[in-house]
Amino acid sequence: MIQVFFKKINKMLPGFSSKNNNSFGLSSGGKKSKQKKRLSENDEDDNMSDLLLNYNLEKMNEGEYDFNHCDIHRDTYPFASKLSKNSDSLFDIANVPSSEPSSYDNDDARDDHDNDVDNDVYQISLCIYQINTSCELPFLEFLMVRHQQPQEKQQQQQNGKKKVFEFPSFSYVSSKRKSVLQNAEEHVSEILSSHKNRNNEDSNDDDVVKFRGFFNNVSKNDPKSKKNIYLFFQKYFKKLKYPPQLSKHDDVWWIVTSEIVNFKKVTYMDIDYAAYNLFIKNPEIMHLYDCKGRLLETPTVCYYGDEFQKIKYLAFFGLLKAPVKSSFGPFYVATNFLSSMKYACYTHNQQPFELYDGEKITSGEYGKYKEGGVLRMILFIGKMKVFLKKDPPDDSQISQELAKTDESINKLMALRDSNGNWTEQYDTAYSGLYFVSLQNEGGDMNGGSKKDNTVAVNTVEWFFKNYNHSAVISYHNIDTTSIPGKYDVDYTDYKLK
C-alpha cells in the first residue's frame, strides 16, 4: 500500500526538472499553459518509478542504525565483496560477473573469442567511490569527470548535450605488456592528484585507495565489439575542513547516487546515459547497510540559494532556520536546483538592496544580485509527510493572518503547517509543484498594477527538523550577467561561473 502511494507522488519527488521557482514561498508570474507544457516535457521514465524510491520504507524506524561492530568502509557496502577480484581472469568472459547475460552461448563462439583475444580492444571504466561519513548516516559518492563527447555518442544521448559527466575511462589492448590493473591504478592516481590540486587540498596527505574488483558489460548483440569493463576502486573518505567551491571549469566532481539515477544531472549539467543505465540495471551498486544488514536510506540531492557571500558563510558555518511565518514553520529548508535560482539570483522581495555602508549588491530595479550563490546538499528524508492540495487547510494563526492579505496563500492553505505540527510524527515535510490562478481586478495583492494571466506558483520544497540529516557537499557561484533583470519563472538557462 505504501509503495502504491509513493508511485503516485513520484513525479513530484527529486528528479522533477521543471521550470519552476520559489521553493520557500509563493510568487506570481508566467503563464499557466506554458507551465503545463513544461510538466509534460519533463515527465519522463515513468516506467522506472520504482527505482526512484531511494530508501527502504520497511526498514525505517526500527531503531537507530548500528555501526559499532563493522568496518564502515567495507561491511556497509557488500556489493564490493561480490565483485571478481582475480585480475588474471579479467579478459576471460566466462569468469567475469556481467551486468548483462553473456553473449557466448556455445563453446565454438568462446573458442573464436579466445583466438581473437589479442586483437580485442576493451573500454575500461573506472568506478571510483567513497563512503562519505560527514553526516549522521554514511552515503556513497562516485567520482565522475566531465568530458566532451564524440559526435556519434552525442546522437545516442537523449539530451543531446556536448559535455556530460561520465566515469573516467581509457582504452586497453589485452596484448599490452603492462596489465590493465597497473594502467588503471596510474589513471586513478593521476585523477585524484589533479582533483586534490584544484581544490587546494594538502598534497602531502596521501589518499588511501583500494581495488575492490570488477565486472563487465559485454554487448549482447555484438560480443566482438569494444567491451566495457568496470573496475571498482574505493577511496577512503577524509572529511574536509569545509565544502569545496566548484565552478563550470572543474571537470572532476564527487557525485551522489540520486544525481545519477533520479535527476540524471549535476546542477544543470547532464550525466552520461551509460552511467545512469549501469545503475538502473545493477541497483545493488547504490546500496549501503548497517552492521545488522539493514538497508540504509539513500539521500536525495537538494539546493539552497542566496546571495553569494551569504552562501559562502553558510557553507562554512551551516544553514539557518527558516522564519517563523514559513510554510512549515521555523525549520531547515531545501529545494531543487531551478527553484533555488530565484533566491540565488534575486532578492526575496525583488527590490534593490544595499549594505549598511551603502554598497549595492544588486543591479537594476528588480533586485538581481551581482553575485548569486547556491549550496549543493544531501538530505536524508526519513519519514516524510507529503502535503497535497486536497488536504485540509492549515488552521494556524500565522497562516490565517497571512491569507487575509495574500490571495495565493489563501488558495493554497492546504500546503502549509506554520505551527510545525508535522514534526511530531515526521522527519521531513514535502510539498510539490502547484499552480493557482489569481484574481487581479483593480491590481494585484501587493498593490501593483493589474496583470493578465497571473499564476501563483508553489514549488518543490523540503522542510526538515534535524540538521544532522543533511550535509553541504559543495557550493557554487552563479553567473548572473546574462540572466533576465527581473525574475522569470519560465527562464531556465542558469549557469555556474
C-alpha positions, 0 to 999 in steps of 0.5 A: 500500500505504501509503495502504491502511494509513493508511485503516485507522488513520484513525479513530484519527488527529486528528479522533477526538472521543471521550470519552476521557482520559489521553493520557500514561498509563493510568487506570481508570474508566467503563464499557466499553459506554458507551465503545463507544457513544461510538466509534460516535457519533463515527465519522463521514465515513468516506467522506472518509478520504482527505482526512484524510491531511494530508501527502504520504507520497511526498514525505517524506524526500527531503531537507530542504525548500528555501526559499532561492530563493522568496518564502515568502509567495507561491511556497509557496502557488500556489493564490493565483496561480490565483485571478481577480484582475480585480475588474471581472469579479467579478459576471460568472459566466462569468469567475469560477473556481467551486468548483462547475460553473456553473449557466448552461448556455445563453446565454438563462439568462446573458442573464436573469442579466445583466438581473437583475444589479442586483437580485442580492444576493451573500454575500461571504466573506472568506478571510483567511490567513497563512503562519505561519513560527514553526516549522521548516516554514511552515503556513497559518492562516485567520482565522475569527470566531465568530458566532451563527447564524440559526435556519434555518442552525442546522437545516442544521448537523449539530451543531446548535450556536448559535455556530460559527466561520465566515469573516467575511462581509457582504452586497453589492448589485452596484448599490452605488456603492462596489465590493465590493473597497473594502467588503471591504478596510474589513471586513478592516481593521476585523477585524484592528484589533479582533483586534490590540486584544484581544490587546494587540498594538502598534497602531502596527505596521501589518499588511501585507495583500494581495488575492490574488483570488477565486472563487465558489460559485454554487448549482447548483440555484438560480443566482438565489439569494444567491451566495457569493463568496470573496475571498482576502486574505493577511496577512503573518505577524509572529511574536509575542513569545509565544502569545496567551491566548484565552478563550470571549469572543474571537470572532476566532481564527487557525485551522489547516487540520486544525481545519477539515477533520479535527476540524471544531472549535476546542477544543470549539467547532464550525466552520461546515459551509460552511467545512469543505465549501469545503475538502473540495471545493477541497483545493488551498486547504490546500496549501503547497510548497517552492521545488522544488514539493514538497508540504509536510506539513500539521500536525495540531492537538494539546493539552497540559494542566496546571495553569494557571500551569504552562501559562502558563510553558510557553507562554512558555518551551516544553514539557518532556520527558516522564519517563523511565518514559513510554510512549515514553520521555523525549520531547515529548508531545501529545494531543487536546483531551478527553484533555488535560482530565484533566491540565488539570483534575486532578492526575496522581495525583488527590490534593490538592496544595499549594505549598511555602508551603502554598497549595492549588491544588486543591479537594476530595479528588480533586485538581481544580485551581482553575485548569486550563490547556491549550496549543493546538499544531501538530505536524508528524508526519513519519514516524510509527510507529503502535503497535497492540495486536497488536504485540509487547510492549515488552521494556524494563526500565522497562516490565517493572518497571512491569507487575509492579505495574500490571495495565493496563500489563501488558495493554497492553505492546504500546503502549509503547517506554520505551527510545525505540527508535522514534526511530531510524527515526521522527519521531513515535510514535502510539498510539490509543484502547484499552480493557482490562478489569481484574481487581479481586478483593480491590481494585484495583492501587493498593490501593483498594477493589474496583470493578465494571466497571473499564476501563483506558483508553489514549488518543490520544497523540503522542510526538515527538523534535524540538521544532522540529516543533511550535509553541504557537499559543495557550493557554487557561484552563479553567473548572473550577467546574462540572466533576465533583470527581473525574475522569470519563472519560465527562464531556465538557462542558469549557469555556474561561473 
